[in-house]
Amino acid sequence: VAWLTWTTGLFCDRAGPSASVAAGVAIQIVAVVVNYLVAAEIMPAALVPSRALAIVWLSVSGCAMFMGTSFETAAAFSTLVRRFPRQRGVVVGIAKGFVGLTGGVMTQLFSAFVMVPDDSAPTLRFILAGALVALVGGALAVALLVCDGERFRWGAPGVDATRDARAAVPTAAVAAQAEGDAAAPEIAAASASKQARASCLSA
């Protein structure tokens, strides 16, 4: 599945980060609900006739959750890079640190203050809380992106436009210097003429 995550970046560039987040949230919610139905043995027996097929369902839902997360991270990192083109290394590093640490920190807090995950009914029901978190978090992210009013797509001003603008500054400076050099002989001639007139008047 990891070999297909580049498609989420293409989708984000073409449809915008808000659409990418919405797609990722929708995929994650469906995958989490399917995971819960299979794990809690609520899925109709006709769809899960054997334990082997249950494992297939769980594997497919896990891959779908991974792809949904890829849609969301594509929107997050592309927005950061285009929003902060000059500090993109710093902001991407900070965001990557939060992505890596959040899962571990939340797992430890859940185990310490709620319960230790196992195969009991409360743990299985808590899987549905993941769908609720994805829904609320995704809705907030989409609302912020829409209110911000910037949806980056192909050809929209971003890193490339900023780099081109920064590259154009030295070019403009060189052109101005060249114009100054070209006008230097005329300025020197005018200065010499003024000096000659002054000399004549003084004489």
Disulfide bonds with the S-S distance in Angstrom:
none
